Amino acid sequence: MFDWLPSSLASAFPVRVPTLLAMGASPLARLGALDIVVICVYFAMVIWIGFYLKGKSNTSEEFFMAGREMTAWIAGLSFVSANLGSLELMGWAGSAYQYGILATHWYWIGAIPAMLFLGLVMMPFYYVCKTHSVPGYLDLRYDGRARSVAAVAFAIEMILMSGVNMFAMAVVMKVVLGWDINFSILVSSFAVAVYVGLGGLRSAIFNEVLQFVLIWGGALLVPILGLMQAGGFDGLKSRIMVNLQSTFPDPTSYFHLWRDTGHFAANPMGVHWTGIVFGLGFVISFGYWTTDFLVVQRVLAAHNLRAARMAPIIASFFKMAVPFIVILPGLLGLVLLQNNDGSRRELVGEDVVAACSLNGGQQVARPEDCSAAMERSKVTPDAQRKVLAGGPDSELHTYNQVLPLMMVRYLGPGLLGLGITALIAGFMSGMAGNVSAFSTVWTYDIYRPMINKTASDSHYVMVGRLSIVVGVIVSIGAAYLVQQFHGIMDYVQALFSIFVAPLLAAILWGMFWKRATALAGFLGLFLGILFSGGLFVWIKLNPANLAIVALSDAAKPMAENVFRALWAFLFASVIIVLVSMVTKPKPVEELSGLNYGATVLPKEEAVPFYQREWMWATIVVVIFAVLNIMFW
């Protein structure tokens, strides 16, 4: 009946309820009564907030934009929390285990400049034109064709992103608690559907602020306790040098952001500084932080323009600190995770775990494939023998599981419940952000302009709530789709490079070039997405093509993502410029509020210098520069 589905997805449907509720694997930890109470109290608070705010979300403006009542601090915390989901906590901790401190680029150069640009430059356009979404801006600047392409692409991206959040949380439950992964997915999706469906964006924002506190309170314990055992940062560095000297030519590269990025083969990520600066620091970063409606929607909920501009700046302070709870646990995992016999536990990629899957007798089903996969990943001979022999300490764990494994190691009764709640909060935050953004784009940018233009306001609210249910159901399928990819962050960065890069080109040319025409915006966006997706498929069909896209035989998959984004942005830009030169632009008077050169920005009343956004942005820039110099 389900032969046409991927095996992992099809197998989920015929599962009987008793099997679904059964434990799927031996848990690595046992929750005490206090742990369970902490988790239950959190879920109860989430559902209560949804019911409480239901009465305040009756109009479309209240449901989709939280009534535009949020202060700069609330909008700012929600802004950064919407990006601090479980895939961030788990995925980048796993990336730090693989690549070292290079993974921090996604939090610093891959976020801070773009967040400041959003607050200081782009927010006046988004806020003044009172758009409900980024596709709405494209409709006003270009026409309905660009809006439709962006809306459909964004809706697909949000559902796929929601699925990876769901999958990441299910992995936590399976590894830490031993829950069946199907049961974990269903429980989590139900909670999100209830509280976002009842309270809309307002509910999502209030829960994201709650989750922000829980994430920091729970996840902060792991790096503090881990550093104490490792002997501080110097002790951690020296032990990593010893553990990795046989697997990487120069283990000191794990502690430098820029020093070894002049050559692809000189750093563990296999990436060049040009890809980091232009592909990540400009295209992916600006594309996500300034055009992705998941995060922009939070700032648009601010109660006035000054609050909207300050929100991303406030968020940038917290964003620079996130590596302490995300990157540092991955580095600590390189030296502190141990097997029962005291030997170092080695984590591997998803492909190695798949190659070393067990048969019914709990032995490796394909020993030759497993051995080859472990050899490629440079697993030590002792660890290879344990896996192939079976028995104690033979179970393989992936890079993505480093954070929950560290939590099990360091958090005792009560604290473990808080840590698990922090991960649940991260998952709920990420998935709720994806689902609420999908609901808004579907209702305002697909349903209303294309299907029903004359319905009442209450009808659109009902459609928004129904779309949340549909979005959650489709996300469940996307959660199983993630299992077909190498790893969580490979999946996420591939999505960004395909959808975000062409969208950034369309918005920047439209916002800063009066000559950009409607046809150019539509073709640049549409063909840019096809071009980027085509590069992704081209490499999947023949991995050797990675050397062409990423400019080096020594490039690794993460380099593919940043360079593919750069080429997609340039391709879309060329299309927009060429088509604009041979088509007629809109009259300048129609571009007011949509183009920088054609807009008279609203004057804000004078405030003391310590309340001005430029002053706080300058402080952020100074801290950002100091951090990059410290870890050069």
Beta strands, then each sheet from edge to edge (+ up, - down):
end
